[in-house]
Amino acid sequence: MKANRGKSISEVSRLNIWHINQLLNSEREYMITWRQLKVLRGKRHVGKKARWFSVLENEVIENVHTRRIKEEFKGEKGFLIEQKGHEITIDKRRKE
């Protein structure tokens, strides 16, 4: 169990995630997907979703289909996602 926790912590720090608002879209209404996060960070985006990300999704997301977040995670202040030339679209037909 401790080995998995240490691996998760190192992966989170490699992705430069320090606050939950970094995993929300610019309007702070929806949580981005694992693939969108990896693309935004310039990492390889093939493979399984990380377990820590799945746990966060279960805690933060109110509606799984729309990825709308719960009210207690919506806020005015906080960090935003650094977007470097990539734009996240809401179109579900397009893979990012």
N, C-alpha and C positions, 0 to 999 in steps of 0.2 A: 504494500500500500504506500509506504513512504517513497519507494522508488518511482512510482507513478506520479506522486505529487511533485517530486523534485523535477521530473521530466516536464510536467505541465508548466511549472513555474519558469523553467528555462525557455520553453517554447513561447510563452506569453511575453517574456522579456525580449526575446529575439524579434517578435512582431511589434515591439514598442507599444504595447497596450497597457495603459495605466489606469484607465477610467472607463466605466461602462458606456459613457457617451461617445467614445471612440468607435463603438460598434453600432451606432445608430446613424440613420440617414441625416441629411442636412436639416430636415424639418423636425427631427427628433420624434418621429411618430412610428417608424418601422426599424426593425433590426436588420442589418445586412446579412447576407448569407456567408457561409464559410468560404465559398469560392470567390465572392466579391472581396472579402477581406484579403485573401491571398493575392488576388490580382492587384489590389490597391497597394499592397506592401511590396509588390514586385517579386513575390516568391512563386515557386512552382505550385500549381494548383491541382495537381492530380493526386489521387489517393483518397484515403478515408478522412472523414471529418474528425477533428480532435475531440476527445471525451469532455475536456473542460468546456469546449464550445457548446456541446450538446447540453451539458448541465446548465450553462448560462441561458440557453434558449428555453429550457423548461422553466426556469425561474422568471425570465424577463418577458417572454412572449405571451400575450393574452389570447391571440387567435393564430393558430399554426398556419392556416391557409393564406392569410393576408400578412402575417408577420408583424401585426400591430402590437406594440408593447403596452404593458400595464401602466395605469395612471401614476403609480408611485415612482416610476422610472422616468417620467417626463419631467423636464425641468428647464428653466430659463438659462441657468448658468452651467458651465462645464466645458469640457474639451470637445472638439469636433474631429472628424476624420481628416487626415491630410490627404488631399487629392492631388496627385502629380500627373496631370495629363489624362487620367482615366476618369470617365464619367459613369456613374452608376445609373442605369435606367430601370424603370419600373416594369418594362415590357418583359413578361415571363417567357415569351417565345425565344428570346435572345439569351444565349449563354454568355456569362461573363467570367 
